[in-house]
Amino acid sequence: MVLNADDLTIQSINPTYKQLLGTRDVRGLPMSEIFSGEHVDDLIKALKTSVRESRALTMGPIFASVDGNQSDRPRFNHTIVPISDASGKSVTRLFVYSEKVV
């Protein structure tokens, strides 16, 4: 998943996220509307930290997922990688990789 660094809106999703989301078009929507779980606030804070400090972060396992199924409380490891502009001085996007913990 690729996010806009300024407002954490979704720019694009990969096939695995598409599978989880079904036919829902989430481009342009904020992360906070798509992810659910008790640690979503922690995930949002980590995203903002990655932008502010221009460094990659790994979170997990935490309860923050896009599948909406909280009955079995799925946990995910999230890796956040900042993507800088051509000058390397400003983070413009974030790449988020999420892996379900079994």
C-alpha positions as CSV (number, residue, x, y, z in Angstrom):
1,M,0.0,0.0,0.0
2,V,1.3,3.5,-0.8
3,L,0.1,6.5,1.2
4,N,0.4,10.2,0.7
5,A,2.8,11.4,3.5
6,D,1.0,14.7,4.1
7,D,-2.4,13.3,5.0
8,L,-2.0,9.5,5.1
9,T,-4.5,9.0,2.3
10,I,-4.2,5.9,0.2
11,Q,-2.7,6.4,-3.2
12,S,-2.5,2.8,-4.4
13,I,-2.9,-0.8,-3.1
14,N,-1.4,-4.1,-4.1
15,P,-3.3,-7.2,-5.1
16,T,-3.3,-8.6,-1.6
17,Y,-5.0,-5.5,-0.2
18,K,-7.4,-5.6,-3.1
19,Q,-8.3,-9.2,-2.1
20,L,-9.0,-8.1,1.5
21,L,-11.0,-5.1,0.4
22,G,-13.0,-6.7,-2.3
23,T,-14.5,-4.2,-4.8
24,R,-14.2,-1.2,-2.5
25,D,-12.1,1.6,-4.1
26,V,-10.1,3.1,-1.2
27,R,-7.8,5.4,-3.2
28,G,-8.0,8.9,-1.7
29,L,-9.4,7.7,1.7
30,P,-7.5,8.2,4.9
31,M,-5.9,5.1,6.6
32,S,-8.1,5.7,9.7
33,E,-11.2,4.9,7.7
34,I,-9.8,1.7,6.2
35,F,-8.0,0.1,9.1
36,S,-9.7,-1.2,12.2
37,G,-8.6,-2.8,15.5
38,E,-7.5,-1.7,18.9
39,H,-4.0,-0.5,17.8
40,V,-5.0,1.7,14.8
41,D,-3.9,4.8,16.7
42,D,-0.5,3.3,17.3
43,L,-0.2,2.5,13.6
44,I,-1.2,6.1,12.7
45,K,1.4,7.4,15.1
46,A,4.1,5.2,13.6
47,L,3.2,6.4,10.1
48,K,3.6,10.0,11.3
49,T,6.9,9.2,13.0
50,S,8.2,7.6,9.8
51,V,7.4,10.8,7.9
52,R,8.8,13.2,10.5
53,E,12.0,11.2,11.1
54,S,12.4,10.0,7.5
55,R,13.1,6.5,8.6
56,A,11.7,3.0,8.2
57,L,9.8,1.4,11.0
58,T,8.4,-2.1,11.8
59,M,5.5,-2.5,14.1
60,G,4.0,-5.7,15.3
61,P,2.4,-7.8,15.9
62,I,-0.5,-5.5,16.5
63,F,-4.3,-5.5,16.1
64,A,-4.8,-3.2,13.1
65,S,-6.1,-4.7,9.9
66,V,-8.2,-4.0,6.8
67,D,-10.2,-7.1,6.8
68,G,-12.7,-5.9,9.5
69,N,-12.8,-9.4,11.1
70,Q,-12.2,-8.7,14.8
71,S,-13.8,-12.0,16.0
72,D,-10.6,-13.9,15.8
73,R,-8.5,-10.8,16.5
74,P,-6.0,-11.1,13.6
75,R,-2.6,-9.5,14.2
76,F,-0.4,-8.0,11.6
77,N,3.2,-6.9,11.4
78,H,3.4,-3.6,9.6
79,T,6.6,-2.3,7.9
80,I,6.6,1.4,7.0
81,V,9.1,2.7,4.5
82,P,9.3,6.4,3.7
83,I,9.7,7.5,0.1
84,S,11.5,10.8,-0.4
85,D,11.2,13.3,-3.2
86,A,13.9,13.6,-5.8
87,S,16.0,15.9,-3.6
88,G,15.8,13.4,-0.7
89,K,14.9,16.2,1.7
90,S,11.2,15.6,2.0
91,V,9.1,12.4,2.5
92,T,6.2,12.5,0.0
93,R,4.9,8.9,0.3
94,L,5.0,5.9,2.6
95,F,5.1,2.3,1.5
96,V,3.3,0.0,4.0
97,Y,3.7,-3.7,3.9
98,S,1.5,-5.7,6.2
99,E,2.0,-9.4,7.0
100,K,-0.6,-11.4,9.0
101,V,0.9,-13.2,12.0
102,V,-0.2,-16.8,12.3
